[in-house]
Amino acid sequence: MFYNISLIIVSNTFSEGAIKYKLLSTNTGGNGNVSLPITTIKHIPTAESIIPIDNGKFTGPTNGNKVLII
């Protein structure tokens, strides 16, 4: 089962660069491939936008026991 991670900005009334993010990736179950970590802090834009982050994969069968925590 493949998954895509995107950060969806619907509205941001903070000033440019006031909100930032990074992504930590941990494969706690040893199943599939997690997305690559983003260790450099990134700024969230003030405009409405979709920021593609990365892709990952769970290897089946997962029996519905896999959770992606962001």
PDB file of N, CA, C and O in Angstrom, chain B, residues numbered from 101:
ATOM      1  N   MET B 101       0.855  -1.157   0.000  1.00  0.00           N
ATOM      2  CA  MET B 101       0.000   0.000   0.000  1.00  0.00           C
ATOM      3  C   MET B 101       0.910   1.231   0.000  1.00  0.00           C
ATOM      4  O   MET B 101       1.681   1.437   0.938  1.00  0.00           O
ATOM      5  N   PHE B 102       0.820   2.032  -1.032  1.00  0.00           N
ATOM      6  CA  PHE B 102       1.612   3.246  -1.136  1.00  0.00           C
ATOM      7  C   PHE B 102       0.860   4.413  -0.505  1.00  0.00           C
ATOM      8  O   PHE B 102      -0.370   4.424  -0.494  1.00  0.00           O
ATOM      9  N   TYR B 103       1.579   5.378   0.012  1.00  0.00           N
ATOM     10  CA  TYR B 103       0.951   6.588   0.533  1.00  0.00           C
ATOM     11  C   TYR B 103       1.778   7.812   0.143  1.00  0.00           C
ATOM     12  O   TYR B 103       2.989   7.726  -0.058  1.00  0.00           O
ATOM     13  N   ASN B 104       1.101   8.941   0.042  1.00  0.00           N
ATOM     14  CA  ASN B 104       1.737  10.220  -0.254  1.00  0.00           C
ATOM     15  C   ASN B 104       1.508  11.146   0.928  1.00  0.00           C
ATOM     16  O   ASN B 104       0.440  11.125   1.540  1.00  0.00           O
ATOM     17  N   ILE B 105       2.503  11.955   1.251  1.00  0.00           N
ATOM     18  CA  ILE B 105       2.376  12.935   2.319  1.00  0.00           C
ATOM     19  C   ILE B 105       2.428  14.324   1.696  1.00  0.00           C
ATOM     20  O   ILE B 105       3.359  14.652   0.961  1.00  0.00           O
ATOM     21  N   SER B 106       1.429  15.126   1.994  1.00  0.00           N
ATOM     22  CA  SER B 106       1.389  16.518   1.547  1.00  0.00           C
ATOM     23  C   SER B 106       0.939  17.384   2.709  1.00  0.00           C
ATOM     24  O   SER B 106       0.134  16.965   3.540  1.00  0.00           O
ATOM     25  N   LEU B 107       1.467  18.586   2.752  1.00  0.00           N
ATOM     26  CA  LEU B 107       1.046  19.570   3.735  1.00  0.00           C
ATOM     27  C   LEU B 107       0.098  20.518   3.015  1.00  0.00           C
ATOM     28  O   LEU B 107       0.493  21.198   2.068  1.00  0.00           O
ATOM     29  N   ILE B 108      -1.148  20.563   3.462  1.00  0.00           N
ATOM     30  CA  ILE B 108      -2.167  21.381   2.800  1.00  0.00           C
ATOM     31  C   ILE B 108      -2.410  22.628   3.634  1.00  0.00           C
ATOM     32  O   ILE B 108      -2.858  22.545   4.778  1.00  0.00           O
ATOM     33  N   ILE B 109      -2.111  23.783   3.053  1.00  0.00           N
ATOM     34  CA  ILE B 109      -2.313  25.065   3.711  1.00  0.00           C
ATOM     35  C   ILE B 109      -3.621  25.638   3.187  1.00  0.00           C
ATOM     36  O   ILE B 109      -3.698  26.057   2.032  1.00  0.00           O
ATOM     37  N   VAL B 110      -4.639  25.658   4.018  1.00  0.00           N
ATOM     38  CA  VAL B 110      -5.943  26.214   3.642  1.00  0.00           C
ATOM     39  C   VAL B 110      -5.953  27.710   3.902  1.00  0.00           C
ATOM     40  O   VAL B 110      -6.448  28.489   3.087  1.00  0.00           O
ATOM     41  N   SER B 111      -5.402  28.104   5.043  1.00  0.00           N
ATOM     42  CA  SER B 111      -5.345  29.510   5.415  1.00  0.00           C
ATOM     43  C   SER B 111      -4.201  29.693   6.408  1.00  0.00           C
ATOM     44  O   SER B 111      -4.043  28.902   7.338  1.00  0.00           O
ATOM     45  N   ASN B 112      -3.413  30.731   6.205  1.00  0.00           N
ATOM     46  CA  ASN B 112      -2.323  31.041   7.123  1.00  0.00           C
ATOM     47  C   ASN B 112      -2.295  32.552   7.301  1.00  0.00           C
ATOM     48  O   ASN B 112      -1.856  33.280   6.411  1.00  0.00           O
ATOM     49  N   THR B 113      -2.762  33.020   8.445  1.00  0.00           N
ATOM     50  CA  THR B 113      -2.798  34.454   8.698  1.00  0.00           C
ATOM     51  C   THR B 113      -1.579  34.932   9.479  1.00  0.00           C
ATOM     52  O   THR B 113      -1.486  36.108   9.830  1.00  0.00           O
ATOM     53  N   PHE B 114      -0.645  34.022   9.751  1.00  0.00           N
ATOM     54  CA  PHE B 114       0.601  34.418  10.391  1.00  0.00           C
ATOM     55  C   PHE B 114       1.515  35.073   9.356  1.00  0.00           C
ATOM     56  O   PHE B 114       1.280  34.948   8.154  1.00  0.00           O
ATOM     57  N   SER B 115       2.538  35.759   9.809  1.00  0.00           N
ATOM     58  CA  SER B 115       3.475  36.397   8.884  1.00  0.00           C
ATOM     59  C   SER B 115       4.346  35.334   8.210  1.00  0.00           C
ATOM     60  O   SER B 115       4.489  34.219   8.711  1.00  0.00           O
ATOM     61  N   GLU B 116       4.918  35.700   7.075  1.00  0.00           N
ATOM     62  CA  GLU B 116       5.774  34.793   6.307  1.00  0.00           C
ATOM     63  C   GLU B 116       6.906  34.282   7.204  1.00  0.00           C
ATOM     64  O   GLU B 116       7.613  35.075   7.826  1.00  0.00           O
ATOM     65  N   GLY B 117       7.078  32.957   7.269  1.00  0.00           N
ATOM     66  CA  GLY B 117       8.141  32.344   8.048  1.00  0.00           C
ATOM     67  C   GLY B 117       7.845  32.186   9.529  1.00  0.00           C
ATOM     68  O   GLY B 117       8.699  31.702  10.272  1.00  0.00           O
ATOM     69  N   ALA B 118       6.653  32.583   9.985  1.00  0.00           N
ATOM     70  CA  ALA B 118       6.318  32.471  11.411  1.00  0.00           C
ATOM     71  C   ALA B 118       6.066  31.026  11.826  1.00  0.00           C
ATOM     72  O   ALA B 118       6.271  30.673  12.988  1.00  0.00           O
ATOM     73  N   ILE B 119       5.626  30.189  10.894  1.00  0.00           N
ATOM     74  CA  ILE B 119       5.366  28.774  11.176  1.00  0.00           C
ATOM     75  C   ILE B 119       6.333  27.953  10.327  1.00  0.00           C
ATOM     76  O   ILE B 119       6.538  28.233   9.146  1.00  0.00           O
ATOM     77  N   LYS B 120       6.924  26.932  10.956  1.00  0.00           N
ATOM     78  CA  LYS B 120       7.918  26.110  10.274  1.00  0.00           C
ATOM     79  C   LYS B 120       7.628  24.635  10.543  1.00  0.00           C
ATOM     80  O   LYS B 120       6.892  24.300  11.471  1.00  0.00           O
ATOM     81  N   TYR B 121       8.213  23.755   9.725  1.00  0.00           N
ATOM     82  CA  TYR B 121       8.022  22.324   9.934  1.00  0.00           C
ATOM     83  C   TYR B 121       9.279  21.563   9.556  1.00  0.00           C
ATOM     84  O   TYR B 121      10.141  22.059   8.831  1.00  0.00           O
ATOM     85  N   LYS B 122       9.357  20.344  10.070  1.00  0.00           N
ATOM     86  CA  LYS B 122      10.313  19.341   9.629  1.00  0.00           C
ATOM     87  C   LYS B 122       9.642  17.987   9.804  1.00  0.00           C
ATOM     88  O   LYS B 122       8.622  17.904  10.487  1.00  0.00           O
ATOM     89  N   LEU B 123      10.168  16.941   9.221  1.00  0.00           N
ATOM     90  CA  LEU B 123       9.539  15.621   9.274  1.00  0.00           C
ATOM     91  C   LEU B 123      10.545  14.604   9.777  1.00  0.00           C
ATOM     92  O   LEU B 123      11.649  14.491   9.244  1.00  0.00           O
ATOM     93  N   LEU B 124      10.161  13.868  10.802  1.00  0.00           N
ATOM     94  CA  LEU B 124      10.974  12.768  11.305  1.00  0.00           C
ATOM     95  C   LEU B 124      10.336  11.459  10.856  1.00  0.00           C
ATOM     96  O   LEU B 124       9.121  11.297  10.971  1.00  0.00           O
ATOM     97  N   SER B 125      11.126  10.533  10.352  1.00  0.00           N
ATOM     98  CA  SER B 125      10.598   9.257   9.854  1.00  0.00           C
ATOM     99  C   SER B 125      11.166   8.111  10.668  1.00  0.00           C
ATOM    100  O   SER B 125      12.380   7.984  10.823  1.00  0.00           O
ATOM    101  N   THR B 126      10.272   7.274  11.188  1.00  0.00           N
ATOM    102  CA  THR B 126      10.682   6.096  11.945  1.00  0.00           C
ATOM    103  C   THR B 126       9.817   4.922  11.522  1.00  0.00           C
ATOM    104  O   THR B 126       8.590   5.006  11.560  1.00  0.00           O
ATOM    105  N   ASN B 127      10.437   3.852  11.129  1.00  0.00           N
ATOM    106  CA  ASN B 127       9.710   2.641  10.749  1.00  0.00           C
ATOM    107  C   ASN B 127       9.654   1.740  11.974  1.00  0.00           C
ATOM    108  O   ASN B 127      10.485   0.846  12.132  1.00  0.00           O
ATOM    109  N   THR B 128       8.670   1.976  12.844  1.00  0.00           N
ATOM    110  CA  THR B 128       8.592   1.249  14.118  1.00  0.00           C
ATOM    111  C   THR B 128       8.238  -0.221  13.948  1.00  0.00           C
ATOM    112  O   THR B 128       8.565  -1.037  14.811  1.00  0.00           O
ATOM    113  N   GLY B 129       7.574  -0.573  12.850  1.00  0.00           N
ATOM    114  CA  GLY B 129       7.172  -1.959  12.662  1.00  0.00           C
ATOM    115  C   GLY B 129       8.056  -2.725  11.704  1.00  0.00           C
ATOM    116  O   GLY B 129       7.826  -3.911  11.472  1.00  0.00           O
ATOM    117  N   GLY B 130       9.081  -2.066  11.130  1.00  0.00           N
ATOM    118  CA  GLY B 130       9.949  -2.747  10.178  1.00  0.00           C
ATOM    119  C   GLY B 130       9.221  -3.160   8.922  1.00  0.00           C
ATOM    120  O   GLY B 130       9.641  -4.101   8.249  1.00  0.00           O
ATOM    121  N   ASN B 131       8.133  -2.477   8.588  1.00  0.00           N
ATOM    122  CA  ASN B 131       7.306  -2.860   7.447  1.00  0.00           C
ATOM    123  C   ASN B 131       7.376  -1.781   6.379  1.00  0.00           C
ATOM    124  O   ASN B 131       7.074  -0.620   6.658  1.00  0.00           O
ATOM    125  N   GLY B 132       7.765  -2.139   5.167  1.00  0.00           N
ATOM    126  CA  GLY B 132       7.741  -1.202   4.053  1.00  0.00           C
ATOM    127  C   GLY B 132       8.836  -0.153   4.140  1.00  0.00           C
ATOM    128  O   GLY B 132       9.865  -0.357   4.783  1.00  0.00           O
ATOM    129  N   ASN B 133       8.594   0.976   3.480  1.00  0.00           N
ATOM    130  CA  ASN B 133       9.555   2.069   3.428  1.00  0.00           C
ATOM    131  C   ASN B 133       8.884   3.355   3.880  1.00  0.00           C
ATOM    132  O   ASN B 133       7.841   3.737   3.349  1.00  0.00           O
ATOM    133  N   VAL B 134       9.481   4.024   4.863  1.00  0.00           N
ATOM    134  CA  VAL B 134       8.947   5.307   5.306  1.00  0.00           C
ATOM    135  C   VAL B 134       9.479   6.407   4.401  1.00  0.00           C
ATOM    136  O   VAL B 134      10.466   6.214   3.690  1.00  0.00           O
ATOM    137  N   SER B 135       8.828   7.548   4.431  1.00  0.00           N
ATOM    138  CA  SER B 135       9.311   8.675   3.655  1.00  0.00           C
ATOM    139  C   SER B 135      10.632   9.162   4.242  1.00  0.00           C
ATOM    140  O   SER B 135      10.933   8.919   5.411  1.00  0.00           O
ATOM    141  N   LEU B 136      11.400   9.838   3.431  1.00  0.00           N
ATOM    142  CA  LEU B 136      12.674  10.373   3.902  1.00  0.00           C
ATOM    143  C   LEU B 136      12.426  11.506   4.886  1.00  0.00           C
ATOM    144  O   LEU B 136      11.493  12.287   4.702  1.00  0.00           O
ATOM    145  N   PRO B 137      13.239  11.609   5.921  1.00  0.00           N
ATOM    146  CA  PRO B 137      13.048  12.703   6.877  1.00  0.00           C
ATOM    147  C   PRO B 137      13.417  14.044   6.245  1.00  0.00           C
ATOM    148  O   PRO B 137      14.251  14.113   5.342  1.00  0.00           O
ATOM    149  N   ILE B 138      12.791  15.087   6.730  1.00  0.00           N
ATOM    150  CA  ILE B 138      13.155  16.453   6.350  1.00  0.00           C
ATOM    151  C   ILE B 138      13.744  17.057   7.614  1.00  0.00           C
ATOM    152  O   ILE B 138      13.011  17.463   8.516  1.00  0.00           O
ATOM    153  N   THR B 139      15.065  17.115   7.677  1.00  0.00           N
ATOM    154  CA  THR B 139      15.729  17.575   8.889  1.00  0.00           C
ATOM    155  C   THR B 139      15.992  19.078   8.878  1.00  0.00           C
ATOM    156  O   THR B 139      16.220  19.674   9.930  1.00  0.00           O
ATOM    157  N   THR B 140      15.961  19.688   7.706  1.00  0.00           N
ATOM    158  CA  THR B 140      16.105  21.130   7.597  1.00  0.00           C
ATOM    159  C   THR B 140      14.747  21.768   7.841  1.00  0.00           C
ATOM    160  O   THR B 140      13.759  21.376   7.220  1.00  0.00           O
ATOM    161  N   ILE B 141      14.686  22.733   8.727  1.00  0.00           N
ATOM    162  CA  ILE B 141      13.406  23.383   9.028  1.00  0.00           C
ATOM    163  C   ILE B 141      12.951  24.191   7.817  1.00  0.00           C
ATOM    164  O   ILE B 141      13.712  24.994   7.275  1.00  0.00           O
ATOM    165  N   LYS B 142      11.712  23.974   7.399  1.00  0.00           N
ATOM    166  CA  LYS B 142      11.126  24.634   6.231  1.00  0.00           C
ATOM    167  C   LYS B 142      10.064  25.628   6.681  1.00  0.00           C
ATOM    168  O   LYS B 142       9.361  25.399   7.665  1.00  0.00           O
ATOM    169  N   HIS B 143       9.957  26.726   5.956  1.00  0.00           N
ATOM    170  CA  HIS B 143       8.934  27.739   6.244  1.00  0.00           C
ATOM    171  C   HIS B 143       7.611  27.349   5.592  1.00  0.00           C
ATOM    172  O   HIS B 143       7.599  26.792   4.495  1.00  0.00           O
ATOM    173  N   ILE B 144       6.514  27.635   6.254  1.00  0.00           N
ATOM    174  CA  ILE B 144       5.182  27.436   5.690  1.00  0.00           C
ATOM    175  C   ILE B 144       4.752  28.759   5.065  1.00  0.00           C
ATOM    176  O   ILE B 144       4.778  29.795   5.728  1.00  0.00           O
ATOM    177  N   PRO B 145       4.355  28.731   3.788  1.00  0.00           N
ATOM    178  CA  PRO B 145       3.976  29.975   3.120  1.00  0.00           C
ATOM    179  C   PRO B 145       2.662  30.544   3.648  1.00  0.00           C
ATOM    180  O   PRO B 145       1.859  29.825   4.243  1.00  0.00           O
ATOM    181  N   THR B 146       2.453  31.832   3.428  1.00  0.00           N
ATOM    182  CA  THR B 146       1.206  32.464   3.862  1.00  0.00           C
ATOM    183  C   THR B 146       0.083  32.216   2.871  1.00  0.00           C
ATOM    184  O   THR B 146      -1.090  32.309   3.233  1.00  0.00           O
ATOM    185  N   ALA B 147       0.416  31.906   1.641  1.00  0.00           N
ATOM    186  CA  ALA B 147      -0.610  31.680   0.615  1.00  0.00           C
ATOM    187  C   ALA B 147      -1.201  30.282   0.731  1.00  0.00           C
ATOM    188  O   ALA B 147      -0.549  29.358   1.217  1.00  0.00           O
ATOM    189  N   GLU B 148      -2.445  30.136   0.279  1.00  0.00           N
ATOM    190  CA  GLU B 148      -3.076  28.813   0.201  1.00  0.00           C
ATOM    191  C   GLU B 148      -2.241  27.961  -0.747  1.00  0.00           C
ATOM    192  O   GLU B 148      -1.919  28.395  -1.853  1.00  0.00           O
ATOM    193  N   SER B 149      -1.887  26.744  -0.316  1.00  0.00           N
ATOM    194  CA  SER B 149      -1.021  25.912  -1.147  1.00  0.00           C
ATOM    195  C   SER B 149      -1.036  24.461  -0.686  1.00  0.00           C
ATOM    196  O   SER B 149      -1.507  24.128   0.402  1.00  0.00           O
ATOM    197  N   ILE B 150      -0.503  23.617  -1.553  1.00  0.00           N
ATOM    198  CA  ILE B 150      -0.277  22.207  -1.231  1.00  0.00           C
ATOM    199  C   ILE B 150       1.211  21.962  -1.422  1.00  0.00           C
ATOM    200  O   ILE B 150       1.756  22.182  -2.504  1.00  0.00           O
ATOM    201  N   ILE B 151       1.865  21.501  -0.354  1.00  0.00           N
ATOM    202  CA  ILE B 151       3.296  21.240  -0.404  1.00  0.00           C
ATOM    203  C   ILE B 151       3.506  19.726  -0.410  1.00  0.00           C
ATOM    204  O   ILE B 151       3.302  19.075   0.615  1.00  0.00           O
ATOM    205  N   PRO B 152       3.913  19.148  -1.560  1.00  0.00           N
ATOM    206  CA  PRO B 152       4.204  17.713  -1.572  1.00  0.00           C
ATOM    207  C   PRO B 152       5.430  17.437  -0.702  1.00  0.00           C
ATOM    208  O   PRO B 152       6.449  18.117  -0.830  1.00  0.00           O
ATOM    209  N   ILE B 153       5.333  16.444   0.178  1.00  0.00           N
ATOM    210  CA  ILE B 153       6.433  16.136   1.088  1.00  0.00           C
ATOM    211  C   ILE B 153       7.222  14.927   0.586  1.00  0.00           C
ATOM    212  O   ILE B 153       8.404  15.057   0.268  1.00  0.00           O
ATOM    213  N   ASP B 154       6.592  13.762   0.510  1.00  0.00           N
ATOM    214  CA  ASP B 154       7.289  12.555   0.072  1.00  0.00           C
ATOM    215  C   ASP B 154       6.289  11.408  -0.055  1.00  0.00           C
ATOM    216  O   ASP B 154       5.089  11.586   0.154  1.00  0.00           O
ATOM    217  N   ASN B 155       6.800  10.240  -0.399  1.00  0.00           N
ATOM    218  CA  ASN B 155       5.998   9.029  -0.548  1.00  0.00           C
ATOM    219  C   ASN B 155       6.561   7.937   0.356  1.00  0.00           C
ATOM    220  O   ASN B 155       7.714   7.996   0.784  1.00  0.00           O
ATOM    221  N   GLY B 156       5.734   6.953   0.635  1.00  0.00           N
ATOM    222  CA  GLY B 156       6.179   5.803   1.418  1.00  0.00           C
ATOM    223  C   GLY B 156       5.375   4.587   1.028  1.00  0.00           C
ATOM    224  O   GLY B 156       4.506   4.659   0.159  1.00  0.00           O
ATOM    225  N   LYS B 157       5.663   3.466   1.670  1.00  0.00           N
ATOM    226  CA  LYS B 157       4.982   2.220   1.303  1.00  0.00           C
ATOM    227  C   LYS B 157       4.902   1.299   2.510  1.00  0.00           C
ATOM    228  O   LYS B 157       5.888   1.104   3.221  1.00  0.00           O
ATOM    229  N   PHE B 158       3.719   0.732   2.736  1.00  0.00           N
ATOM    230  CA  PHE B 158       3.545  -0.370   3.673  1.00  0.00           C
ATOM    231  C   PHE B 158       3.540  -1.645   2.846  1.00  0.00           C
ATOM    232  O   PHE B 158       2.982  -1.671   1.750  1.00  0.00           O
ATOM    233  N   THR B 159       4.157  -2.706   3.361  1.00  0.00           N
ATOM    234  CA  THR B 159       4.146  -3.993   2.678  1.00  0.00           C
ATOM    235  C   THR B 159       3.015  -4.826   3.260  1.00  0.00           C
ATOM    236  O   THR B 159       2.916  -4.974   4.478  1.00  0.00           O
ATOM    237  N   GLY B 160       2.156  -5.376   2.393  1.00  0.00           N
ATOM    238  CA  GLY B 160       1.016  -6.153   2.844  1.00  0.00           C
ATOM    239  C   GLY B 160       1.376  -7.581   3.144  1.00  0.00           C
ATOM    240  O   GLY B 160       2.456  -8.036   2.769  1.00  0.00           O
ATOM    241  N   PRO B 161       0.500  -8.300   3.809  1.00  0.00           N
ATOM    242  CA  PRO B 161      -0.748  -7.746   4.359  1.00  0.00           C
ATOM    243  C   PRO B 161      -0.463  -7.012   5.669  1.00  0.00           C
ATOM    244  O   PRO B 161       0.404  -7.407   6.448  1.00  0.00           O
ATOM    245  N   THR B 162      -1.207  -5.946   5.885  1.00  0.00           N
ATOM    246  CA  THR B 162      -1.019  -5.167   7.112  1.00  0.00           C
ATOM    247  C   THR B 162      -2.108  -5.479   8.145  1.00  0.00           C
ATOM    248  O   THR B 162      -1.983  -5.091   9.307  1.00  0.00           O
ATOM    249  N   ASN B 163      -3.156  -6.164   7.740  1.00  0.00           N
ATOM    250  CA  ASN B 163      -4.269  -6.513   8.611  1.00  0.00           C
ATOM    251  C   ASN B 163      -4.885  -5.268   9.278  1.00  0.00           C
ATOM    252  O   ASN B 163      -5.486  -5.352  10.348  1.00  0.00           O
ATOM    253  N   GLY B 164      -4.716  -4.107   8.610  1.00  0.00           N
ATOM    254  CA  GLY B 164      -5.288  -2.872   9.131  1.00  0.00           C
ATOM    255  C   GLY B 164      -4.554  -2.339  10.351  1.00  0.00           C
ATOM    256  O   GLY B 164      -5.065  -1.465  11.052  1.00  0.00           O
ATOM    257  N   ASN B 165      -3.342  -2.865  10.612  1.00  0.00           N
ATOM    258  CA  ASN B 165      -2.622  -2.483  11.827  1.00  0.00           C
ATOM    259  C   ASN B 165      -1.549  -1.437  11.606  1.00  0.00           C
ATOM    260  O   ASN B 165      -0.729  -1.224  12.499  1.00  0.00           O
ATOM    261  N   LYS B 166      -1.513  -0.780  10.472  1.00  0.00           N
ATOM    262  CA  LYS B 166      -0.468   0.205  10.213  1.00  0.00           C
ATOM    263  C   LYS B 166      -1.032   1.598  10.350  1.00  0.00           C
ATOM    264  O   LYS B 166      -2.118   1.887   9.846  1.00  0.00           O
ATOM    265  N   VAL B 167      -0.305   2.461  11.029  1.00  0.00           N
ATOM    266  CA  VAL B 167      -0.717   3.847  11.262  1.00  0.00           C
ATOM    267  C   VAL B 167       0.423   4.758  10.861  1.00  0.00           C
ATOM    268  O   VAL B 167       1.567   4.525  11.249  1.00  0.00           O
ATOM    269  N   LEU B 168       0.133   5.781  10.099  1.00  0.00           N
ATOM    270  CA  LEU B 168       1.113   6.788   9.739  1.00  0.00           C
ATOM    271  C   LEU B 168       0.941   7.951  10.684  1.00  0.00           C
ATOM    272  O   LEU B 168      -0.098   8.609  10.665  1.00  0.00           O
ATOM    273  N   ILE B 169       1.931   8.220  11.508  1.00  0.00           N
ATOM    274  CA  ILE B 169       1.860   9.308  12.486  1.00  0.00           C
ATOM    275  C   ILE B 169       2.743  10.437  11.995  1.00  0.00           C
ATOM    276  O   ILE B 169       3.936  10.253  11.758  1.00  0.00           O
ATOM    277  N   ILE B 170       2.151  11.589  11.847  1.00  0.00           N
ATOM    278  CA  ILE B 170       2.900  12.758  11.373  1.00  0.00           C
ATOM    279  C   ILE B 170       2.842  13.826  12.424  1.00  0.00           C
ATOM    280  O   ILE B 170       3.407  14.904  12.240  1.00  0.00           O
TER     281      ILE B 170
END
